[in-house]
Amino acid sequence: MGWSTREVAQLAGTTLRTVRHYHEIGLLDEPERLSNGYKVYRTEHLVRLLQIRRLTGLGFSLTTIAAMQEGSEHLEAALEAVDAELTATITRLQEAREEIVKLRRRPVPTDLPFDISAAATEARLSPADRSLFAVLSHVIGDDNTQHWRALLQDYERDDVADEFDALPPDADEETREQLARRMFPQMIALSGKHPTPPRTVENAVLGRHAATAAMINALRDLYNPAQLDVFVRIWNQQGSSETSRQGFVPE
C-alpha cells in the first residue's frame, strides 16, 4: 500500500502542484508506478516532504535544501547563511513594529518614513515637495533619516513658498527671477547647514546615473516649467556663490 500524489500532499500539508514542482527540480525522488501508471508514494517520500516543509519554514530556500543533499559539509554554511538572513529579517520586523507603534500614537502620512513624515507635516510641505522628498530620501539612502528630519525641522515655510506653489507655468521672466532671488537665502542656508549626505555603498540603492535620472524625472513630473526654471536659477545662484567664495583670488 502507499499514497497517491494528492494523498501524500495532503498528509504533508502541501499541495499537489508543490509536490510536482519538487519532482521537476530534483528535490523529491520520483516514486514507483503501478502497472496502471499511477504513482505510489511511500513513507520515505512523506518524510522527505515533511523535511522540506520544515526547512522552508526555518527560512531555507529550495536551492539551499537541494545543495544540502550533496553532503553534510554544506550544512554548516547553509545554517550560517540562513541564520544571518533571519537576523536581518528580525531587525527589519522590529524596526517595522517600532514604526507602527509611532504611527498608532501619531498618525501621519505614510509616503515617507515616520520621522521624516512627521517633520514634513510640521514643515507644511506641499504635496509636490513631499513626493520629491520621498524619491530623494530613497535614492540617497534610507539610513539618512536623521539628516532629512533635521533639515525639515530647520525649514521655515513663508509667503515665498506659497507663491512658488501657486506659480503658473507661463509666469513671466521677471516674476521667476524675483522669486528665485527671494527663495535663495533660505535654500542656501539649509544646504549649508545640512549638506546632502554622501551616497555610500551601504546606503545607495541605485547607481549614480539611475539615481540622477530618477531625480530628474521626479522634478519634471512634480513641478511645472516655470517652477523648474526657478530651481535652475537658484542652483545657478548657488553655483556662483560657491565659486566666488572658493575660487576668487584678488589681483
N, C-alpha and C positions, 0 to 999 in steps of 0.2 A: 504494500500500500504506500501511497505518497500523496502529494498535493498537486493540484493544477496551478497554473501561473496565478490565476485570480485568488485561489485559496491561500497560497503561500504569501502573496502580497498582503492579504487581509490579516493573516497571522502576524506578519512582521510590522503591521501598522503603516504600510506604504501603499503605493498604487501599482496597478498593472503596468502603466506606462513607465514608471520608475524602474521596475524590475527589468523590463525590456531594454531600457537605456543602459542599465548596468551590464547587461549581456553585450550590448553594442560596443561599449568602451573597454570590455575585458575585465570588469571589476567583479563579475559574478560568472562562475563557470556554467556552461550550458548543461542542463540535466539530460538524462537519457530519455528516449522516446519509446512509447509503446508501439506495438505493431500497427495500431490505428493512427499513429503520427502524433498523439498527444504527449506533451511533456509531463514528466513525473519528477517533482521536486522532493528531495529527501531532507533529513534533518540537517545535514551539512550545509545545504543551501539556506535553510531558515536561519541557522546560526550565523552564517556569513551576512545575511541581510540584517540581522539584529546588530551585528558588529558594525556594519557600515552606518546604520542609523545612529548607533551610539557615538561613533567617531564624528559624524557630521554634526551631531548635537553638541559635541565638545568644541566644534569650530574647525575641524579638519576639512579641507577641500577634497573633492573626489580624486584630483590629481595626486595629492599628498597620500591619500589612502592607497592608491594604486602603487605609488613608489615604495610604500612601506612593505608591500608584498615581496619586494626584491631581496630583502634581507633585514635583519634586526639592526644593522648599523645605521639604517635610515631613521630608526625610531627616535633616537635622542635628538637629532637635528630637527625632525618634524615636531617633536614636543616643544623644543625651544622656540621654533618659529610660531607655532600656534599660541604658546604662552605669551609671546611678545604681542601678537595680534589681539589677544584677549585683554591684555593690559591696556593697550591703546584704546580698545573699544570701551572698557570700563571707564577710562579717563574721559572719553567723549560723552558717555552716558551721564557721568557725574556732572560734567560741565553743562550738559543739556538740562539736567534736573535743576541745577542751580539757577539757570536762566528762566526755567518755568516757574520756579518759586518767586523770582523777581517779577515776572510778568503777572503773576496772580496778585502780588502785593501792589503793583503799579502797572496797570495795563497801558502799553504804548504800542504804536505800530510795529509790526514785525518785519518790516522791509530792511531793517538794519539790526545788528547785534544789540542786545538790550542797552548796554551802557552808551553806545553811540546814538541809538534811537532816542533815549531819554534826553541826552544833551541836544540832539537835533530838534526835539519837540520844544524844549525850553528856549532854544535859539529862534524858534518860529521860522524854520526854513521853509521855503516854497516847495511844492511837490517836485519841481524840476531839480532843485538843489538837493533834496533828499535822495532822489534817484541817482544823481551824479555821485553822491557820497557812497551809495550802495555799490556802484561799479568801482569807484576809486578805492574804497577800503578793501574790496575783494582782490583787485589786480595787484595792489601793493602788498597785501598780506594780512590775514586775519589776526596776527599777533601784534598789530599796531593799534589796538583798540584804545589804549591809554592816550596815544598821540592824538587821534581824532576827537576823543572826548574833551581833551584839554583845549584843542583848537576851537571847538564849538562853544565851550564854556567862555572863551575869551571873545567870541564873536558878538557884536552888538548890532542887532537889526535896527535900521533907521529909515527915514523917509527915502533916502537914496536907493535902498534895497527895494522898497515898494515901487519906486519909479522904474527901476530896472525890470522888475517882474511885469510891469504894465507896458513896457516899451513895445510899440508896434513894429512890425517887420520893415515898414517903409519909413522909419524915423529918419529925419534929415541929418546931414553931416554934423552940423553944429550941436544938435541935441546929443548925438552919440559921443562926440568928443568931450563935451562938458560933463556928461555922465561918467565917462571913463576917468576923467580927472578927479571927480568927486569920490568915486569908489576906490581910487588908487591908494590913498593913505591907509585905510583900514586893511586892505588886502596886503600891502607891503609890510605892514606891522605884524599881521598874522603870520605871513610866510617867513618873516624874520625871526619871530619868536618860536614858531613851530615849523621848521623846515621839513619838507617831505622826507619821511624815513627811507633809508636805502632798501632796495629790493634785494634781499639775500637769497641764497639757495633754499634756505629753510622756509622763508615766508612768501616767496614769489610763486604763485600758482600758474603763471603764464610766462612765456618768454618775453623778452623786452619788446620785440616787434608786435607780438599778439596783444600785449598789454596796451601799447600805444594805440594800436588800431581800435581796440575796444573803447578807449577813452575818446578818441576822435569820433567814432560812431555814436557814442552816447551824447557827446556835446551837440552833434548835428541833429540828433533826434529830439533832444530836450529843449533846445533854445532856437529862437528864430534868427534870421540873418543879421538883424540889427544888434541883437544881444551878443551874437558871436563876434561881431565887429567890435563891440565894446570890450569883450575879453581880449581880443587881439591888441587893441590899443593899450589896455592895462599891461599886458605882457611886454609890449614894446617899451612902455614907460619903465617897467621894472628892469628890463634889459639895459636900457640907457642909464638908469640909476646905478646899477651894479657896475657898469663899465666906467662910469665917472668916478665911482668910489675906489675901484680896484685897479683901473688901468690908467688913470690920469697921472701924468708926470709933468710937473711945472717946468717951463723953459728957464 
